[in-house]
Amino acid sequence: MNSEPGLNYFFIWGVDDAAYGPVELPALVNWIKEERVLAETWLYTTRNAAWLRAGELSELRMFFGKRPADEPAGAAPAFKPGALRRVKILAVLTDEQLARFARFMQITEAPQWSTLVTQGEHGDTMYLILEGELRVRLLIAGRETILTTLGPGDFFGEISLFDHGPRSADIVANQDSFLLKITAAACQALANEAPEIATAFLLGVVKTLAARIRADNKRLSDSMKFTNAAGI
């Protein structure tokens, strides 16, 4: 495996006193879930250029049952910035800009069937989906109505960055999912420290929202035409 410059890779010190790797974060996470890597296992990271115990690394603590407190904007990212390439609205950013943008994000794990966002709750956080699948639902008279399904590259919660208002629907994980979140405070810090990145990010959000509105308007128009043609 050839290591790509600028990305973070891991080497694992095995029980046979030999180093294994390099591996990327997703593969390492799978090894942790299979208990092949424990909190006490020594890892070498190319980002830190040092050997550390797995449980000491911020990007891995959550997988050992100890979630760290929310890190402030500007803290080191707990994920590989290149993973942001999966998010469509960030496609225009360079690798260097992605790495800077990543420092304002926090990684979030949503186990299958967990509710990440609840309708009516006030929030100030937007989520970007890296892995997994989630559904947007409404509960009407106790019955679930699915509005849409979201997957890698999609995002939700963007309006709460601006109005901190109540969530319009529930977001439930259909399968184990990994997401990145950015709070309103972190977004403001991004605008202050890297306005060119914030502008590109928000422009991507606006373009996606405009496309959604146009699609909804077309569906409504087509529905009205069908109703009129049918004489209903």
Sequence and secondary structure as in RCSB ss.txt:
>XXXX:A:sequence
MNSEPGLNYFFIWGVDDAAYGPVELPALVNWIKEERVLAETWLYTTRNAAWLRAGELSELRMFFGKRPADEPAGA
APAFKPGALRRVKILAVLTDEQLARFARFMQITEAPQWSTLVTQGEHGDTMYLILEGELRVRLLIAGRETILTTL
GPGDFFGEISLFDHGPRSADIVANQDSFLLKITAAACQALANEAPEIATAFLLGVVKTLAARIRADNKRLSDSMK
FTNAAGI
>XXXX:A:secstr
    TTS  EEEE TTS EEEEE HHHHHHHHHTTSS TT EEEETTTTEEEEGGGSTTTGGGGT       TTS
  SS GGGGGGSGGGTTS HHHHHHHHTT EEEEE TT EEE TT B  EEEEEEES EEEEEEETTEEEEEEEE
 TT EE TTHHHH  B SSEEEESS EEEEEEEHHHHHHHHHH HHHHHHHHHHHHHHHHHHHHHHHHHHHHHHH
HHHHHT 
